[in-house]
Amino acid sequence: MELKQAFGAALKRIRKNKGLTQEDFSQVSSRTYLSTLERGIKSPTIEKIEELASVIDVHPLTILTSCYLLQDEELSVEELFHRVRSELALTRAN
């Protein structure tokens, strides 16, 4: 699955799990734009990801983590978190 498609699928899954409609995002995005994101046609900016996450009431990394897990279905949450923790430890050491 391409990254844009995975992001869209993750966003849609989280939105639906929270019981939200595309119209619930009207303060931060049009329904048309949200639809293009969910269909993997467009990619959001980091600022837009933060706005979308605030409406869903999740951390922006929750959407991104879900996206990468959908992109690589063989990757587990634990493996991804282990990799991220290791890489963050290296960046803090410098």
PDB file with one MODEL, atoms N, CA, C and O in Angstrom:
MODEL        1
ATOM      1  N   MET A   1       0.847  -1.174   0.000  1.00  0.00           N
ATOM      2  CA  MET A   1       0.000   0.000   0.000  1.00  0.00           C
ATOM      3  C   MET A   1       0.892   1.237   0.000  1.00  0.00           C
ATOM      4  O   MET A   1       1.853   1.315   0.765  1.00  0.00           O
ATOM      5  N   GLU A   2       0.577   2.191  -0.846  1.00  0.00           N
ATOM      6  CA  GLU A   2       1.341   3.433  -0.890  1.00  0.00           C
ATOM      7  C   GLU A   2       1.090   4.240   0.380  1.00  0.00           C
ATOM      8  O   GLU A   2       0.074   4.071   1.054  1.00  0.00           O
ATOM      9  N   LEU A   3       2.035   5.112   0.687  1.00  0.00           N
ATOM     10  CA  LEU A   3       1.964   5.885   1.926  1.00  0.00           C
ATOM     11  C   LEU A   3       0.713   6.763   1.982  1.00  0.00           C
ATOM     12  O   LEU A   3       0.052   6.818   3.019  1.00  0.00           O
ATOM     13  N   LYS A   4       0.379   7.448   0.892  1.00  0.00           N
ATOM     14  CA  LYS A   4      -0.816   8.302   0.895  1.00  0.00           C
ATOM     15  C   LYS A   4      -2.080   7.480   1.142  1.00  0.00           C
ATOM     16  O   LYS A   4      -2.977   7.906   1.869  1.00  0.00           O
ATOM     17  N   GLN A   5      -2.138   6.319   0.539  1.00  0.00           N
ATOM     18  CA  GLN A   5      -3.306   5.453   0.736  1.00  0.00           C
ATOM     19  C   GLN A   5      -3.363   4.933   2.171  1.00  0.00           C
ATOM     20  O   GLN A   5      -4.437   4.851   2.768  1.00  0.00           O
ATOM     21  N   ALA A   6      -2.208   4.587   2.715  1.00  0.00           N
ATOM     22  CA  ALA A   6      -2.155   4.098   4.095  1.00  0.00           C
ATOM     23  C   ALA A   6      -2.569   5.199   5.067  1.00  0.00           C
ATOM     24  O   ALA A   6      -3.292   4.940   6.030  1.00  0.00           O
ATOM     25  N   PHE A   7      -2.110   6.433   4.816  1.00  0.00           N
ATOM     26  CA  PHE A   7      -2.506   7.540   5.683  1.00  0.00           C
ATOM     27  C   PHE A   7      -4.023   7.715   5.639  1.00  0.00           C
ATOM     28  O   PHE A   7      -4.674   7.845   6.676  1.00  0.00           O
ATOM     29  N   GLY A   8      -4.572   7.715   4.433  1.00  0.00           N
ATOM     30  CA  GLY A   8      -6.012   7.883   4.284  1.00  0.00           C
ATOM     31  C   GLY A   8      -6.801   6.793   4.974  1.00  0.00           C
ATOM     32  O   GLY A   8      -7.810   7.066   5.624  1.00  0.00           O
ATOM     33  N   ALA A   9      -6.347   5.563   4.837  1.00  0.00           N
ATOM     34  CA  ALA A   9      -7.029   4.435   5.476  1.00  0.00           C
ATOM     35  C   ALA A   9      -6.940   4.543   6.998  1.00  0.00           C
ATOM     36  O   ALA A   9      -7.909   4.256   7.701  1.00  0.00           O
ATOM     37  N   ALA A  10      -5.783   4.954   7.500  1.00  0.00           N
ATOM     38  CA  ALA A  10      -5.607   5.111   8.947  1.00  0.00           C
ATOM     39  C   ALA A  10      -6.514   6.215   9.476  1.00  0.00           C
ATOM     40  O   ALA A  10      -7.187   6.042  10.492  1.00  0.00           O
ATOM     41  N   LEU A  11      -6.527   7.340   8.786  1.00  0.00           N
ATOM     42  CA  LEU A  11      -7.365   8.464   9.200  1.00  0.00           C
ATOM     43  C   LEU A  11      -8.836   8.062   9.226  1.00  0.00           C
ATOM     44  O   LEU A  11      -9.546   8.340  10.192  1.00  0.00           O
ATOM     45  N   LYS A  12      -9.280   7.420   8.178  1.00  0.00           N
ATOM     46  CA  LYS A  12     -10.686   7.006   8.087  1.00  0.00           C
ATOM     47  C   LYS A  12     -11.037   6.003   9.186  1.00  0.00           C
ATOM     48  O   LYS A  12     -12.092   6.109   9.812  1.00  0.00           O
ATOM     49  N   ARG A  13     -10.161   5.038   9.415  1.00  0.00           N
ATOM     50  CA  ARG A  13     -10.410   4.019  10.438  1.00  0.00           C
ATOM     51  C   ARG A  13     -10.524   4.658  11.824  1.00  0.00           C
ATOM     52  O   ARG A  13     -11.439   4.343  12.584  1.00  0.00           O
ATOM     53  N   ILE A  14      -9.592   5.554  12.145  1.00  0.00           N
ATOM     54  CA  ILE A  14      -9.614   6.200  13.463  1.00  0.00           C
ATOM     55  C   ILE A  14     -10.849   7.089  13.588  1.00  0.00           C
ATOM     56  O   ILE A  14     -11.518   7.090  14.622  1.00  0.00           O
ATOM     57  N   ARG A  15     -11.149   7.844  12.533  1.00  0.00           N
ATOM     58  CA  ARG A  15     -12.326   8.723  12.546  1.00  0.00           C
ATOM     59  C   ARG A  15     -13.596   7.914  12.806  1.00  0.00           C
ATOM     60  O   ARG A  15     -14.410   8.278  13.655  1.00  0.00           O
ATOM     61  N   LYS A  16     -13.757   6.822  12.072  1.00  0.00           N
ATOM     62  CA  LYS A  16     -14.964   6.001  12.227  1.00  0.00           C
ATOM     63  C   LYS A  16     -15.016   5.331  13.603  1.00  0.00           C
ATOM     64  O   LYS A  16     -16.086   5.227  14.201  1.00  0.00           O
ATOM     65  N   ASN A  17     -13.862   4.878  14.105  1.00  0.00           N
ATOM     66  CA  ASN A  17     -13.824   4.261  15.436  1.00  0.00           C
ATOM     67  C   ASN A  17     -14.229   5.243  16.528  1.00  0.00           C
ATOM     68  O   ASN A  17     -14.748   4.841  17.569  1.00  0.00           O
ATOM     69  N   LYS A  18     -13.990   6.534  16.289  1.00  0.00           N
ATOM     70  CA  LYS A  18     -14.377   7.577  17.246  1.00  0.00           C
ATOM     71  C   LYS A  18     -15.816   8.042  17.019  1.00  0.00           C
ATOM     72  O   LYS A  18     -16.321   8.896  17.748  1.00  0.00           O
ATOM     73  N   GLY A  19     -16.477   7.473  15.998  1.00  0.00           N
ATOM     74  CA  GLY A  19     -17.864   7.825  15.725  1.00  0.00           C
ATOM     75  C   GLY A  19     -18.042   9.199  15.104  1.00  0.00           C
ATOM     76  O   GLY A  19     -19.087   9.827  15.272  1.00  0.00           O
ATOM     77  N   LEU A  20     -17.026   9.672  14.386  1.00  0.00           N
ATOM     78  CA  LEU A  20     -17.072  11.001  13.773  1.00  0.00           C
ATOM     79  C   LEU A  20     -17.401  10.912  12.290  1.00  0.00           C
ATOM     80  O   LEU A  20     -17.074   9.928  11.625  1.00  0.00           O
ATOM     81  N   THR A  21     -18.050  11.950  11.784  1.00  0.00           N
ATOM     82  CA  THR A  21     -18.318  12.063  10.355  1.00  0.00           C
ATOM     83  C   THR A  21     -17.328  13.047   9.746  1.00  0.00           C
ATOM     84  O   THR A  21     -16.650  13.778  10.468  1.00  0.00           O
ATOM     85  N   GLN A  22     -17.245  13.064   8.438  1.00  0.00           N
ATOM     86  CA  GLN A  22     -16.373  14.031   7.772  1.00  0.00           C
ATOM     87  C   GLN A  22     -16.817  15.458   8.085  1.00  0.00           C
ATOM     88  O   GLN A  22     -15.986  16.364   8.150  1.00  0.00           O
ATOM     89  N   GLU A  23     -18.100  15.661   8.277  1.00  0.00           N
ATOM     90  CA  GLU A  23     -18.618  16.987   8.603  1.00  0.00           C
ATOM     91  C   GLU A  23     -18.138  17.475   9.968  1.00  0.00           C
ATOM     92  O   GLU A  23     -18.092  18.681  10.208  1.00  0.00           O
ATOM     93  N   ASP A  24     -17.782  16.561  10.859  1.00  0.00           N
ATOM     94  CA  ASP A  24     -17.286  16.942  12.183  1.00  0.00           C
ATOM     95  C   ASP A  24     -15.951  17.682  12.114  1.00  0.00           C
ATOM     96  O   ASP A  24     -15.516  18.275  13.101  1.00  0.00           O
ATOM     97  N   PHE A  25     -15.310  17.650  10.962  1.00  0.00           N
ATOM     98  CA  PHE A  25     -14.010  18.294  10.788  1.00  0.00           C
ATOM     99  C   PHE A  25     -14.130  19.682  10.156  1.00  0.00           C
ATOM    100  O   PHE A  25     -13.126  20.267   9.751  1.00  0.00           O
ATOM    101  N   SER A  26     -15.344  20.207  10.071  1.00  0.00           N
ATOM    102  CA  SER A  26     -15.582  21.450   9.334  1.00  0.00           C
ATOM    103  C   SER A  26     -14.797  22.642   9.867  1.00  0.00           C
ATOM    104  O   SER A  26     -14.544  23.584   9.116  1.00  0.00           O
ATOM    105  N   GLN A  27     -14.407  22.631  11.127  1.00  0.00           N
ATOM    106  CA  GLN A  27     -13.626  23.743  11.682  1.00  0.00           C
ATOM    107  C   GLN A  27     -12.178  23.742  11.191  1.00  0.00           C
ATOM    108  O   GLN A  27     -11.513  24.777  11.228  1.00  0.00           O
ATOM    109  N   VAL A  28     -11.687  22.589  10.730  1.00  0.00           N
ATOM    110  CA  VAL A  28     -10.287  22.500  10.297  1.00  0.00           C
ATOM    111  C   VAL A  28     -10.119  22.088   8.845  1.00  0.00           C
ATOM    112  O   VAL A  28      -9.033  22.226   8.282  1.00  0.00           O
ATOM    113  N   SER A  29     -11.194  21.580   8.228  1.00  0.00           N
ATOM    114  CA  SER A  29     -11.059  21.063   6.867  1.00  0.00           C
ATOM    115  C   SER A  29     -12.426  20.918   6.209  1.00  0.00           C
ATOM    116  O   SER A  29     -13.429  20.668   6.876  1.00  0.00           O
ATOM    117  N   SER A  30     -12.446  21.078   4.899  1.00  0.00           N
ATOM    118  CA  SER A  30     -13.698  20.831   4.181  1.00  0.00           C
ATOM    119  C   SER A  30     -13.912  19.322   4.048  1.00  0.00           C
ATOM    120  O   SER A  30     -12.964  18.539   4.102  1.00  0.00           O
ATOM    121  N   ARG A  31     -15.161  18.939   3.876  1.00  0.00           N
ATOM    122  CA  ARG A  31     -15.469  17.529   3.693  1.00  0.00           C
ATOM    123  C   ARG A  31     -14.802  16.992   2.431  1.00  0.00           C
ATOM    124  O   ARG A  31     -14.356  15.845   2.394  1.00  0.00           O
ATOM    125  N   THR A  32     -14.739  17.835   1.394  1.00  0.00           N
ATOM    126  CA  THR A  32     -14.108  17.430   0.135  1.00  0.00           C
ATOM    127  C   THR A  32     -12.628  17.136   0.338  1.00  0.00           C
ATOM    128  O   THR A  32     -12.123  16.126  -0.154  1.00  0.00           O
ATOM    129  N   TYR A  33     -11.922  18.019   1.067  1.00  0.00           N
ATOM    130  CA  TYR A  33     -10.493  17.808   1.302  1.00  0.00           C
ATOM    131  C   TYR A  33     -10.271  16.554   2.150  1.00  0.00           C
ATOM    132  O   TYR A  33      -9.378  15.757   1.865  1.00  0.00           O
ATOM    133  N   LEU A  34     -11.080  16.387   3.180  1.00  0.00           N
ATOM    134  CA  LEU A  34     -10.948  15.204   4.032  1.00  0.00           C
ATOM    135  C   LEU A  34     -11.168  13.935   3.215  1.00  0.00           C
ATOM    136  O   LEU A  34     -10.481  12.933   3.413  1.00  0.00           O
ATOM    137  N   SER A  35     -12.117  13.983   2.308  1.00  0.00           N
ATOM    138  CA  SER A  35     -12.381  12.840   1.437  1.00  0.00           C
ATOM    139  C   SER A  35     -11.175  12.528   0.552  1.00  0.00           C
ATOM    140  O   SER A  35     -10.847  11.360   0.344  1.00  0.00           O
ATOM    141  N   THR A  36     -10.512  13.562   0.029  1.00  0.00           N
ATOM    142  CA  THR A  36      -9.326  13.319  -0.807  1.00  0.00           C
ATOM    143  C   THR A  36      -8.185  12.727   0.014  1.00  0.00           C
ATOM    144  O   THR A  36      -7.403  11.923  -0.495  1.00  0.00           O
ATOM    145  N   LEU A  37      -8.088  13.121   1.280  1.00  0.00           N
ATOM    146  CA  LEU A  37      -7.075  12.515   2.154  1.00  0.00           C
ATOM    147  C   LEU A  37      -7.401  11.045   2.386  1.00  0.00           C
ATOM    148  O   LEU A  37      -6.536  10.180   2.254  1.00  0.00           O
ATOM    149  N   GLU A  38      -8.643  10.774   2.729  1.00  0.00           N
ATOM    150  CA  GLU A  38      -9.044   9.405   3.054  1.00  0.00           C
ATOM    151  C   GLU A  38      -8.959   8.472   1.850  1.00  0.00           C
ATOM    152  O   GLU A  38      -8.782   7.265   2.015  1.00  0.00           O
ATOM    153  N   ARG A  39      -9.082   9.010   0.659  1.00  0.00           N
ATOM    154  CA  ARG A  39      -8.969   8.185  -0.549  1.00  0.00           C
ATOM    155  C   ARG A  39      -7.531   8.099  -1.055  1.00  0.00           C
ATOM    156  O   ARG A  39      -7.274   7.464  -2.077  1.00  0.00           O
ATOM    157  N   GLY A  40      -6.590   8.734  -0.349  1.00  0.00           N
ATOM    158  CA  GLY A  40      -5.182   8.651  -0.728  1.00  0.00           C
ATOM    159  C   GLY A  40      -4.813   9.482  -1.932  1.00  0.00           C
ATOM    160  O   GLY A  40      -3.817   9.201  -2.598  1.00  0.00           O
ATOM    161  N   ILE A  41      -5.601  10.503  -2.223  1.00  0.00           N
ATOM    162  CA  ILE A  41      -5.327  11.360  -3.373  1.00  0.00           C
ATOM    163  C   ILE A  41      -4.358  12.478  -3.007  1.00  0.00           C
ATOM    164  O   ILE A  41      -3.491  12.843  -3.800  1.00  0.00           O
ATOM    165  N   LYS A  42      -4.511  13.013  -1.808  1.00  0.00           N
ATOM    166  CA  LYS A  42      -3.649  14.107  -1.348  1.00  0.00           C
ATOM    167  C   LYS A  42      -2.933  13.709  -0.071  1.00  0.00           C
ATOM    168  O   LYS A  42      -3.333  12.781   0.631  1.00  0.00           O
ATOM    169  N   SER A  43      -1.849  14.449   0.210  1.00  0.00           N
ATOM    170  CA  SER A  43      -1.092  14.267   1.447  1.00  0.00           C
ATOM    171  C   SER A  43      -1.206  15.536   2.282  1.00  0.00           C
ATOM    172  O   SER A  43      -1.080  16.636   1.745  1.00  0.00           O
ATOM    173  N   PRO A  44      -1.440  15.404   3.580  1.00  0.00           N
ATOM    174  CA  PRO A  44      -1.569  16.588   4.428  1.00  0.00           C
ATOM    175  C   PRO A  44      -0.211  17.119   4.876  1.00  0.00           C
ATOM    176  O   PRO A  44       0.792  16.406   4.862  1.00  0.00           O
ATOM    177  N   THR A  45      -0.208  18.379   5.271  1.00  0.00           N
ATOM    178  CA  THR A  45       0.980  18.949   5.910  1.00  0.00           C
ATOM    179  C   THR A  45       1.021  18.460   7.357  1.00  0.00           C
ATOM    180  O   THR A  45       0.048  17.904   7.865  1.00  0.00           O
ATOM    181  N   ILE A  46       2.134  18.671   7.993  1.00  0.00           N
ATOM    182  CA  ILE A  46       2.237  18.274   9.402  1.00  0.00           C
ATOM    183  C   ILE A  46       1.278  19.096  10.262  1.00  0.00           C
ATOM    184  O   ILE A  46       0.733  18.600  11.248  1.00  0.00           O
ATOM    185  N   GLU A  47       1.079  20.351   9.880  1.00  0.00           N
ATOM    186  CA  GLU A  47       0.132  21.197  10.608  1.00  0.00           C
ATOM    187  C   GLU A  47      -1.291  20.648  10.472  1.00  0.00           C
ATOM    188  O   GLU A  47      -2.054  20.635  11.437  1.00  0.00           O
ATOM    189  N   LYS A  48      -1.635  20.200   9.268  1.00  0.00           N
ATOM    190  CA  LYS A  48      -2.976  19.652   9.041  1.00  0.00           C
ATOM    191  C   LYS A  48      -3.167  18.355   9.820  1.00  0.00           C
ATOM    192  O   LYS A  48      -4.249  18.108  10.351  1.00  0.00           O
ATOM    193  N   ILE A  49      -2.130  17.528   9.891  1.00  0.00           N
ATOM    194  CA  ILE A  49      -2.226  16.294  10.681  1.00  0.00           C
ATOM    195  C   ILE A  49      -2.528  16.639  12.135  1.00  0.00           C
ATOM    196  O   ILE A  49      -3.348  15.981  12.775  1.00  0.00           O
ATOM    197  N   GLU A  50      -1.871  17.660  12.651  1.00  0.00           N
ATOM    198  CA  GLU A  50      -2.117  18.073  14.035  1.00  0.00           C
ATOM    199  C   GLU A  50      -3.555  18.564  14.217  1.00  0.00           C
ATOM    200  O   GLU A  50      -4.198  18.243  15.216  1.00  0.00           O
ATOM    201  N   GLU A  51      -4.056  19.333  13.263  1.00  0.00           N
ATOM    202  CA  GLU A  51      -5.441  19.812  13.339  1.00  0.00           C
ATOM    203  C   GLU A  51      -6.435  18.648  13.297  1.00  0.00           C
ATOM    204  O   GLU A  51      -7.388  18.606  14.075  1.00  0.00           O
ATOM    205  N   LEU A  52      -6.202  17.716  12.391  1.00  0.00           N
ATOM    206  CA  LEU A  52      -7.088  16.553  12.281  1.00  0.00           C
ATOM    207  C   LEU A  52      -7.063  15.738  13.574  1.00  0.00           C
ATOM    208  O   LEU A  52      -8.105  15.295  14.059  1.00  0.00           O
ATOM    209  N   ALA A  53      -5.880  15.547  14.119  1.00  0.00           N
ATOM    210  CA  ALA A  53      -5.734  14.778  15.359  1.00  0.00           C
ATOM    211  C   ALA A  53      -6.473  15.451  16.512  1.00  0.00           C
ATOM    212  O   ALA A  53      -7.048  14.773  17.363  1.00  0.00           O
ATOM    213  N   SER A  54      -6.458  16.785  16.541  1.00  0.00           N
ATOM    214  CA  SER A  54      -7.150  17.490  17.627  1.00  0.00           C
ATOM    215  C   SER A  54      -8.657  17.267  17.554  1.00  0.00           C
ATOM    216  O   SER A  54      -9.317  17.159  18.587  1.00  0.00           O
ATOM    217  N   VAL A  55      -9.203  17.198  16.353  1.00  0.00           N
ATOM    218  CA  VAL A  55     -10.639  16.932  16.201  1.00  0.00           C
ATOM    219  C   VAL A  55     -10.958  15.505  16.657  1.00  0.00           C
ATOM    220  O   VAL A  55     -11.969  15.272  17.320  1.00  0.00           O
ATOM    221  N   ILE A  56     -10.095  14.558  16.300  1.00  0.00           N
ATOM    222  CA  ILE A  56     -10.314  13.151  16.662  1.00  0.00           C
ATOM    223  C   ILE A  56      -9.988  12.901  18.133  1.00  0.00           C
ATOM    224  O   ILE A  56     -10.413  11.898  18.708  1.00  0.00           O
ATOM    225  N   ASP A  57      -9.230  13.820  18.739  1.00  0.00           N
ATOM    226  CA  ASP A  57      -8.775  13.702  20.126  1.00  0.00           C
ATOM    227  C   ASP A  57      -7.787  12.552  20.300  1.00  0.00           C
ATOM    228  O   ASP A  57      -7.902  11.730  21.210  1.00  0.00           O
ATOM    229  N   VAL A  58      -6.800  12.527  19.380  1.00  0.00           N
ATOM    230  CA  VAL A  58      -5.676  11.596  19.483  1.00  0.00           C
ATOM    231  C   VAL A  58      -4.391  12.384  19.234  1.00  0.00           C
ATOM    232  O   VAL A  58      -4.428  13.491  18.699  1.00  0.00           O
ATOM    233  N   HIS A  59      -3.276  11.815  19.620  1.00  0.00           N
ATOM    234  CA  HIS A  59      -1.976  12.420  19.317  1.00  0.00           C
ATOM    235  C   HIS A  59      -1.716  12.252  17.820  1.00  0.00           C
ATOM    236  O   HIS A  59      -2.065  11.215  17.255  1.00  0.00           O
ATOM    237  N   PRO A  60      -1.113  13.241  17.169  1.00  0.00           N
ATOM    238  CA  PRO A  60      -0.806  13.105  15.739  1.00  0.00           C
ATOM    239  C   PRO A  60      -0.016  11.840  15.409  1.00  0.00           C
ATOM    240  O   PRO A  60      -0.186  11.259  14.338  1.00  0.00           O
ATOM    241  N   LEU A  61       0.844  11.418  16.328  1.00  0.00           N
ATOM    242  CA  LEU A  61       1.624  10.205  16.079  1.00  0.00           C
ATOM    243  C   LEU A  61       0.757   8.947  16.044  1.00  0.00           C
ATOM    244  O   LEU A  61       1.158   7.937  15.466  1.00  0.00           O
ATOM    245  N   THR A  62      -0.406   8.999  16.647  1.00  0.00           N
ATOM    246  CA  THR A  62      -1.321   7.857  16.576  1.00  0.00           C
ATOM    247  C   THR A  62      -1.758   7.629  15.138  1.00  0.00           C
ATOM    248  O   THR A  62      -1.802   6.492  14.667  1.00  0.00           O
ATOM    249  N   ILE A  63      -2.081   8.716  14.444  1.00  0.00           N
ATOM    250  CA  ILE A  63      -2.482   8.598  13.038  1.00  0.00           C
ATOM    251  C   ILE A  63      -1.305   8.106  12.205  1.00  0.00           C
ATOM    252  O   ILE A  63      -1.452   7.200  11.384  1.00  0.00           O
ATOM    253  N   LEU A  64      -0.140   8.704  12.419  1.00  0.00           N
ATOM    254  CA  LEU A  64       1.036   8.319  11.634  1.00  0.00           C
ATOM    255  C   LEU A  64       1.465   6.884  11.925  1.00  0.00           C
ATOM    256  O   LEU A  64       1.836   6.151  11.009  1.00  0.00           O
ATOM    257  N   THR A  65       1.416   6.482  13.190  1.00  0.00           N
ATOM    258  CA  THR A  65       1.779   5.110  13.542  1.00  0.00           C
ATOM    259  C   THR A  65       0.833   4.122  12.875  1.00  0.00           C
ATOM    260  O   THR A  65       1.266   3.115  12.314  1.00  0.00           O
ATOM    261  N   SER A  66      -0.442   4.412  12.939  1.00  0.00           N
ATOM    262  CA  SER A  66      -1.429   3.553  12.285  1.00  0.00           C
ATOM    263  C   SER A  66      -1.171   3.477  10.789  1.00  0.00           C
ATOM    264  O   SER A  66      -1.313   2.418  10.178  1.00  0.00           O
ATOM    265  N   CYS A  67      -0.793   4.597  10.209  1.00  0.00           N
ATOM    266  CA  CYS A  67      -0.470   4.660   8.782  1.00  0.00           C
ATOM    267  C   CYS A  67       0.668   3.709   8.436  1.00  0.00           C
ATOM    268  O   CYS A  67       0.552   2.921   7.497  1.00  0.00           O
ATOM    269  N   TYR A  68       1.759   3.772   9.180  1.00  0.00           N
ATOM    270  CA  TYR A  68       2.912   2.919   8.882  1.00  0.00           C
ATOM    271  C   TYR A  68       2.628   1.444   9.162  1.00  0.00           C
ATOM    272  O   TYR A  68       3.177   0.568   8.494  1.00  0.00           O
ATOM    273  N   LEU A  69       1.780   1.172  10.136  1.00  0.00           N
ATOM    274  CA  LEU A  69       1.406  -0.218  10.394  1.00  0.00           C
ATOM    275  C   LEU A  69       0.534  -0.774   9.272  1.00  0.00           C
ATOM    276  O   LEU A  69       0.622  -1.957   8.945  1.00  0.00           O
ATOM    277  N   LEU A  70      -0.298   0.070   8.687  1.00  0.00           N
ATOM    278  CA  LEU A  70      -1.100  -0.368   7.540  1.00  0.00           C
ATOM    279  C   LEU A  70      -0.241  -0.547   6.296  1.00  0.00           C
ATOM    280  O   LEU A  70      -0.484  -1.437   5.481  1.00  0.00           O
ATOM    281  N   GLN A  71       0.762   0.309   6.164  1.00  0.00           N
ATOM    282  CA  GLN A  71       1.630   0.230   4.987  1.00  0.00           C
ATOM    283  C   GLN A  71       2.438  -1.065   4.994  1.00  0.00           C
ATOM    284  O   GLN A  71       2.652  -1.677   3.947  1.00  0.00           O
ATOM    285  N   ASP A  72       2.882  -1.475   6.172  1.00  0.00           N
ATOM    286  CA  ASP A  72       3.666  -2.705   6.299  1.00  0.00           C
ATOM    287  C   ASP A  72       2.948  -3.629   7.276  1.00  0.00           C
ATOM    288  O   ASP A  72       3.184  -3.568   8.482  1.00  0.00           O
ATOM    289  N   GLU A  73       2.091  -4.466   6.767  1.00  0.00           N
ATOM    290  CA  GLU A  73       1.250  -5.309   7.616  1.00  0.00           C
ATOM    291  C   GLU A  73       2.031  -6.363   8.391  1.00  0.00           C
ATOM    292  O   GLU A  73       1.495  -6.960   9.324  1.00  0.00           O
ATOM    293  N   GLU A  74       3.280  -6.601   8.024  1.00  0.00           N
ATOM    294  CA  GLU A  74       4.104  -7.560   8.761  1.00  0.00           C
ATOM    295  C   GLU A  74       4.761  -6.920   9.981  1.00  0.00           C
ATOM    296  O   GLU A  74       5.271  -7.623  10.855  1.00  0.00           O
ATOM    297  N   LEU A  75       4.750  -5.606  10.042  1.00  0.00           N
ATOM    298  CA  LEU A  75       5.365  -4.864  11.139  1.00  0.00           C
ATOM    299  C   LEU A  75       4.407  -4.821  12.327  1.00  0.00           C
ATOM    300  O   LEU A  75       3.232  -4.486  12.174  1.00  0.00           O
ATOM    301  N   SER A  76       4.916  -5.161  13.508  1.00  0.00           N
ATOM    302  CA  SER A  76       4.074  -5.104  14.707  1.00  0.00           C
ATOM    303  C   SER A  76       4.261  -3.756  15.398  1.00  0.00           C
ATOM    304  O   SER A  76       5.242  -3.050  15.164  1.00  0.00           O
ATOM    305  N   VAL A  77       3.310  -3.422  16.242  1.00  0.00           N
ATOM    306  CA  VAL A  77       3.403  -2.187  17.022  1.00  0.00           C
ATOM    307  C   VAL A  77       4.681  -2.210  17.855  1.00  0.00           C
ATOM    308  O   VAL A  77       5.391  -1.208  17.940  1.00  0.00           O
ATOM    309  N   GLU A  78       4.968  -3.342  18.463  1.00  0.00           N
ATOM    310  CA  GLU A  78       6.149  -3.457  19.318  1.00  0.00           C
ATOM    311  C   GLU A  78       7.431  -3.224  18.527  1.00  0.00           C
ATOM    312  O   GLU A  78       8.331  -2.528  18.996  1.00  0.00           O
ATOM    313  N   GLU A  79       7.519  -3.803  17.333  1.00  0.00           N
ATOM    314  CA  GLU A  79       8.714  -3.615  16.499  1.00  0.00           C
ATOM    315  C   GLU A  79       8.880  -2.158  16.096  1.00  0.00           C
ATOM    316  O   GLU A  79       9.986  -1.618  16.124  1.00  0.00           O
ATOM    317  N   LEU A  80       7.783  -1.534  15.723  1.00  0.00           N
ATOM    318  CA  LEU A  80       7.846  -0.132  15.322  1.00  0.00           C
ATOM    319  C   LEU A  80       8.257   0.748  16.495  1.00  0.00           C
ATOM    320  O   LEU A  80       9.122   1.611  16.345  1.00  0.00           O
ATOM    321  N   PHE A  81       7.651   0.542  17.661  1.00  0.00           N
ATOM    322  CA  PHE A  81       8.005   1.339  18.837  1.00  0.00           C
ATOM    323  C   PHE A  81       9.450   1.110  19.258  1.00  0.00           C
ATOM    324  O   PHE A  81      10.134   2.050  19.663  1.00  0.00           O
ATOM    325  N   HIS A  82       9.918  -0.126  19.167  1.00  0.00           N
ATOM    326  CA  HIS A  82      11.312  -0.417  19.505  1.00  0.00           C
ATOM    327  C   HIS A  82      12.252   0.369  18.596  1.00  0.00           C
ATOM    328  O   HIS A  82      13.218   0.974  19.061  1.00  0.00           O
ATOM    329  N   ARG A  83      11.965   0.355  17.316  1.00  0.00           N
ATOM    330  CA  ARG A  83      12.805   1.087  16.361  1.00  0.00           C
ATOM    331  C   ARG A  83      12.793   2.585  16.658  1.00  0.00           C
ATOM    332  O   ARG A  83      13.840   3.232  16.671  1.00  0.00           O
ATOM    333  N   VAL A  84      11.615   3.123  16.891  1.00  0.00           N
ATOM    334  CA  VAL A  84      11.501   4.559  17.166  1.00  0.00           C
ATOM    335  C   VAL A  84      12.223   4.919  18.461  1.00  0.00           C
ATOM    336  O   VAL A  84      12.932   5.924  18.510  1.00  0.00           O
ATOM    337  N   ARG A  85      12.054   4.114  19.510  1.00  0.00           N
ATOM    338  CA  ARG A  85      12.753   4.379  20.776  1.00  0.00           C
ATOM    339  C   ARG A  85      14.267   4.382  20.575  1.00  0.00           C
ATOM    340  O   ARG A  85      14.965   5.253  21.093  1.00  0.00           O
ATOM    341  N   SER A  86      14.764   3.417  19.830  1.00  0.00           N
ATOM    342  CA  SER A  86      16.209   3.330  19.568  1.00  0.00           C
ATOM    343  C   SER A  86      16.700   4.544  18.799  1.00  0.00           C
ATOM    344  O   SER A  86      17.741   5.113  19.126  1.00  0.00           O
ATOM    345  N   GLU A  87      15.956   4.938  17.783  1.00  0.00           N
ATOM    346  CA  GLU A  87      16.364   6.090  16.973  1.00  0.00           C
ATOM    347  C   GLU A  87      16.280   7.391  17.762  1.00  0.00           C
ATOM    348  O   GLU A  87      17.129   8.268  17.600  1.00  0.00           O
ATOM    349  N   LEU A  88      15.270   7.525  18.612  1.00  0.00           N
ATOM    350  CA  LEU A  88      15.167   8.720  19.449  1.00  0.00           C
ATOM    351  C   LEU A  88      16.300   8.780  20.468  1.00  0.00           C
ATOM    352  O   LEU A  88      16.826   9.855  20.756  1.00  0.00           O
ATOM    353  N   ALA A  89      16.670   7.636  21.008  1.00  0.00           N
ATOM    354  CA  ALA A  89      17.784   7.599  21.959  1.00  0.00           C
ATOM    355  C   ALA A  89      19.063   8.092  21.301  1.00  0.00           C
ATOM    356  O   ALA A  89      19.852   8.800  21.926  1.00  0.00           O
ATOM    357  N   LEU A  90      19.270   7.724  20.054  1.00  0.00           N
ATOM    358  CA  LEU A  90      20.460   8.183  19.331  1.00  0.00           C
ATOM    359  C   LEU A  90      20.428   9.681  19.086  1.00  0.00           C
ATOM    360  O   LEU A  90      21.464  10.340  19.169  1.00  0.00           O
ATOM    361  N   THR A  91      19.263  10.229  18.786  1.00  0.00           N
ATOM    362  CA  THR A  91      19.186  11.669  18.523  1.00  0.00           C
ATOM    363  C   THR A  91      19.358  12.477  19.794  1.00  0.00           C
ATOM    364  O   THR A  91      19.868  13.596  19.746  1.00  0.00           O
ATOM    365  N   ARG A  92      18.949  11.940  20.917  1.00  0.00           N
ATOM    366  CA  ARG A  92      19.115  12.647  22.193  1.00  0.00           C
ATOM    367  C   ARG A  92      20.554  12.586  22.689  1.00  0.00           C
ATOM    368  O   ARG A  92      21.002  13.468  23.421  1.00  0.00           O
ATOM    369  N   ALA A  93      21.270  11.554  22.292  1.00  0.00           N
ATOM    370  CA  ALA A  93      22.658  11.384  22.739  1.00  0.00           C
ATOM    371  C   ALA A  93      23.581  12.420  22.109  1.00  0.00           C
ATOM    372  O   ALA A  93      24.628  12.752  22.664  1.00  0.00           O
ATOM    373  N   ASN A  94      23.186  12.925  20.955  1.00  0.00           N
ATOM    374  CA  ASN A  94      24.040  13.894  20.254  1.00  0.00           C
ATOM    375  C   ASN A  94      23.686  15.255  20.653  1.00  0.00           C
ATOM    376  O   ASN A  94      24.289  16.215  20.175  1.00  0.00           O
TER     377      ASN A  94
ENDMDL
END
